[in-house]
Amino acid sequence: MDLKTYLAEHFPNLTLEPPLFYNWDVAIRFELGNPLMFGINKEHYLERVYHRSLELFKALHDQEERAD
């Protein structure tokens, strides 16, 4: 099954256009980092963004939390 067919089957009448986050009725958003929190130290900011995104990924794919 290709993507267009899948989307049409599972999400009829869905229009994908920017900004996706604000166009959907339900959304979840994670703040990965606040650059103002770290002043102008971009390296530290990017390290925190990397760490937080990795932790979110691990939590979402945790085998013990799955409800198969």
Backbone torsions as a table, in degrees:
resi	resn	phi	psi	omega
1	MET	NA	132.7	179.1
2	ASP	-87.5	169.3	-174.9
3	LEU	-61.2	-44.7	-178.5
4	LYS	-61.2	-41.7	178.9
5	THR	-65.3	-44.7	179.8
6	TYR	-59.7	-48.3	-179.6
7	LEU	-62.9	-41.5	179.3
8	ALA	-64.3	-37.1	-179.2
9	GLU	-72.1	-45.0	-173.6
10	HIS	-95.4	-20.4	-178.6
11	PHE	-136.2	66.3	-178.2
12	PRO	-60.5	144.1	178.1
13	ASN	65.0	17.9	178.0
14	LEU	-80.6	129.3	175.2
15	THR	-111.6	120.0	178.9
16	LEU	-95.9	108.8	177.0
17	GLU	-151.2	149.2	-178.2
18	PRO	-66.5	148.1	-8.9
19	PRO	-86.6	120.6	-177.4
20	LEU	-59.6	-44.1	-175.6
21	PHE	-56.5	-42.6	-174.9
22	TYR	-86.3	-10.0	-179.2
23	ASN	-92.0	-11.4	-178.1
24	TRP	-96.4	150.9	179.8
25	ASP	-66.7	-37.1	-177.7
26	VAL	-124.2	135.0	179.5
27	ALA	-151.7	156.1	174.4
28	ILE	-127.8	137.2	-174.8
29	ARG	-131.5	137.1	177.5
30	PHE	-117.6	127.7	174.9
31	GLU	-82.5	114.2	-177.3
32	LEU	-85.5	-23.0	179.2
33	GLY	-180.0	145.4	178.0
34	ASN	-110.9	106.8	-176.3
35	PRO	-60.7	-26.3	179.0
36	LEU	-70.4	-26.2	-179.2
37	MET	-65.5	-28.7	-177.0
38	PHE	-108.9	15.9	179.2
39	GLY	62.5	-130.9	-178.6
40	ILE	-103.1	10.2	179.8
41	ASN	-81.4	86.8	-176.1
42	LYS	-67.3	-32.1	179.8
43	GLU	-63.0	-45.9	178.3
44	HIS	-64.7	-41.3	177.8
45	TYR	-58.6	-48.4	-178.9
46	LEU	-66.5	-33.7	175.4
47	GLU	-62.1	-43.1	179.3
48	ARG	-66.8	-40.6	177.5
49	VAL	-60.9	-45.6	178.9
50	TYR	-60.2	-48.5	-178.4
51	HIS	-61.4	-46.8	-178.1
52	ARG	-66.2	-40.3	179.3
53	SER	-67.5	-36.7	177.3
54	LEU	-65.6	-42.3	178.7
55	GLU	-65.1	-38.8	176.2
56	LEU	-63.7	-43.4	178.8
57	PHE	-60.4	-46.2	179.4
58	LYS	-61.0	-43.6	-179.3
59	ALA	-64.8	-38.6	-179.9
60	LEU	-69.8	-24.8	-177.2
61	HIS	-111.5	20.7	179.2
62	ASP	-69.9	118.5	-177.4
63	GLN	-61.9	-33.1	-178.3
64	GLU	-72.9	-20.7	-178.8
65	GLU	-92.4	-7.4	-176.6
66	ARG	-71.0	140.2	177.6
67	ALA	-111.2	65.9	-178.2
68	ASP	-70.6	NA	NA
